Amino acid sequence: MKYIFEIRIKDGHRAEEYADAWVRASELIQQAPGARGTELHRKIGDPNALIAIAHWDSKHDRDAMESRHDPRVADIIRSAAPFVEIRRLGEYEEPEWVVLPPQRN
């Protein structure tokens, strides 16, 4: 499953500030069972808009990680809170099937 959220960097700050905190928190979170990686993307044309995607084996695994409450992760998130606004976009299951156009040679 994918856990997706949008990050908005507040005026006077830069995305790189959040990226530093995000990497530190992700390194800890990714040690949890079922964690399959994370991605942070900057929006084209808007350097203060980011999207983060965390990949998990299941919603159960992600919820289990959240219920364990790692104070180190909480401290990192708290340190970034003054300069970002975070909006959870949702939790998405992996698709059962995917249709792709034919490859052009």
Secondary structure as UniProt FT lines:
FT   STRAND          2..9
FT   TURN            11..12
FT   HELIX           15..29
FT   TURN            30..31
FT   TURN            33..34
FT   STRAND          35..43
FT   TURN            44..45
FT   STRAND          46..56
FT   HELIX           59..68
FT   HELIX           71..80
FT   HELIX           81..83
FT   STRAND          84..92
//
